[in-house]
Amino acid sequence: MSHQVLTLWSGEAMNEAEARILRTSCADVPFPLDAAAQRDVAALIEAFLAREDALGLAAPQIGISRKIVIYRNKGFDDDDKAAWTKNEKDYDLLINPRITQARGELLYMEEGCLSCPEIKVEVGRFPEIKIRALNTKGQKINKRYQDFLARIAQHELDHLDGKLIVDHEGALSYPKKRSAFFQKVFQFT
């Protein structure tokens, strides 16, 4: 089964219905997982593993308004792409995650997002975070992330609160050939 990633826009049109889903805060996943929640978790894993262009994916990006995220924990760049085998050990799946600690000064870097195609936004993120979440068995897990992996985790957790890269104040870049569309979308003066 193919799971389409929801986007704020496609081509020259805004996706109002998809934007409403992407902009809505997600509900906690109840435990123990019922059949619907198990299907949601399986759908997110399947959608994530089907993509070569995703470092992470949040449930609302495939139309599921629940607090579930998945992201790579290795194989981010050209130097270690071979490390990404799509094995269960190669990604973290977190249910009802929340950041319990953030350390360091914000570091700014350009980010892209599958739900905001064709653009990049400079986003400030903490270089070190701790997250508390549950696994699929309902067991509490604590994760500590640093550097690029901390950035990915924060990006995916933003989705659970209906926040996208376009909501950050950083510089925006997009292809020159799409200037008219993006100037209209972002109402530049």
C-alpha positions in Angstrom: 0.0 0.0 0.0 1.3 3.4 -1.0 1.1 6.3 1.5 1.2 9.7 -0.1 3.0 12.4 1.9 0.7 15.4 2.5 2.0 18.8 1.3 1.1 22.4 1.8 1.1 22.9 -2.0 1.6 21.0 -5.2 2.3 22.6 -8.6 0.7 26.0 -8.5 -2.0 25.2 -6.0 -2.3 25.3 -2.2 -3.6 22.0 -0.7 -6.0 23.4 1.9 -7.3 20.0 3.1 -3.8 18.6 3.5 -2.6 21.8 5.2 -5.4 21.5 7.8 -4.2 18.0 8.7 -0.5 19.1 8.8 -1.3 22.2 10.9 -3.3 20.3 13.6 -1.7 19.1 16.9 -1.8 15.4 17.1 -3.5 13.2 19.7 -1.6 10.9 22.0 -1.6 7.2 21.1 -3.5 5.2 23.8 -2.0 2.1 25.3 -2.2 -0.8 25.0 -2.2 -0.3 21.2 -5.5 -1.2 19.7 -5.9 -2.5 16.2 -6.3 1.0 14.7 -3.1 2.2 16.5 -1.2 -0.9 15.3 -2.3 -0.1 11.7 -1.2 3.5 12.1 2.3 2.5 13.4 2.7 -0.1 10.6 1.5 2.4 8.0 4.1 5.0 9.1 6.9 2.4 9.1 5.9 1.2 5.6 5.6 4.8 4.3 9.0 5.7 5.7 10.8 2.6 4.5 9.3 3.0 1.0 11.1 6.4 0.5 14.8 6.9 -0.3 14.5 10.7 0.2 13.3 10.7 3.8 15.5 11.1 6.9 12.3 11.0 9.0 8.6 11.0 8.8 5.8 12.0 11.2 2.4 10.4 11.3 0.5 13.6 10.3 2.6 13.7 7.1 0.7 10.6 5.9 -2.7 11.8 7.3 -2.5 10.1 10.7 -3.1 12.7 13.5 -1.4 10.7 16.2 1.9 11.3 18.0 4.2 8.8 16.2 7.5 9.6 14.5 10.2 7.6 12.8 13.6 8.6 11.6 17.0 7.3 10.6 19.6 7.0 13.3 22.4 6.4 10.7 23.2 6.8 7.0 22.6 10.5 6.7 25.3 11.6 4.4 27.4 10.2 1.5 30.1 9.0 3.8 27.9 6.5 5.6 25.0 5.9 3.2 25.9 2.2 3.2 25.0 2.1 6.9 21.4 2.7 6.0 20.0 -0.8 5.4 16.4 -0.1 6.4 16.9 -2.6 9.2 14.9 -2.0 12.4 18.2 -1.0 14.1 18.7 1.7 11.5 15.8 3.8 12.7 14.0 5.0 15.8 10.3 4.7 16.1 8.9 6.9 19.0 5.3 7.0 20.2 4.0 9.9 22.2 7.5 11.5 22.3 8.3 14.7 24.1 11.5 16.6 24.6 12.5 16.5 28.2 15.7 18.5 27.9 17.4 20.7 25.4 21.0 21.9 25.7 23.3 24.3 24.0 22.8 27.4 21.9 20.6 27.1 18.9 22.5 26.1 15.7 21.1 27.3 12.4 21.1 25.2 9.3 19.0 24.9 6.2 16.3 22.3 6.3 14.0 20.8 3.7 10.7 19.0 4.3 8.7 16.5 2.3 5.5 18.5 3.2 7.0 21.8 2.0 8.4 20.7 -1.4 11.1 22.7 -3.3 12.0 25.0 -0.5 14.6 25.2 2.2 14.4 27.2 5.4 17.2 28.1 7.8 16.0 26.7 11.2 17.6 27.0 14.7 17.7 23.8 16.6 19.3 22.7 19.9 22.5 20.6 19.4 21.6 18.2 22.2 18.2 16.9 23.4 16.7 14.2 25.5 13.4 12.6 24.5 11.0 10.4 26.5 8.6 8.3 24.5 7.0 4.8 24.4 7.8 1.9 22.2 5.2 -0.3 20.5 4.9 -2.4 23.6 4.2 0.6 25.8 7.5 0.6 27.5 9.1 3.9 28.4 12.2 4.8 26.5 14.6 7.6 26.9 16.8 8.8 24.0 19.6 11.3 23.9 20.4 12.8 20.6 23.2 15.1 19.5 24.1 17.2 16.5 22.4 16.3 13.2 20.3 13.5 14.7 19.0 16.0 17.4 18.0 18.3 14.5 16.1 15.5 12.7 14.3 14.5 15.9 13.3 18.1 16.6 12.1 18.5 13.0 9.8 15.4 13.2 8.5 16.3 16.7 7.5 19.8 15.3 5.1 18.0 13.0 3.2 16.5 16.0 2.4 20.1 17.1 1.3 21.2 13.6 4.6 23.2 13.1 6.4 23.1 9.7 9.7 24.6 8.6 7.8 27.6 7.0 6.8 28.6 10.6 10.4 29.3 11.5 11.8 32.8 11.1 14.9 31.8 9.1 15.9 32.6 5.5 13.8 30.9 2.8 15.3 29.7 -0.4 13.5 28.2 -3.4 14.2 27.6 -7.1 14.3 30.8 -9.1 11.9 29.4 -11.8 9.2 29.1 -9.0 9.7 32.7 -7.7 6.2 34.0 -8.8 4.4 31.1 -7.0 6.5 31.3 -3.8 6.3 35.1 -3.6 2.5 34.8 -3.8 2.4 32.0 -1.2 4.7 33.8 1.3 3.4 37.3 0.3 6.8 39.0 -0.1 6.7 42.7 -0.7 
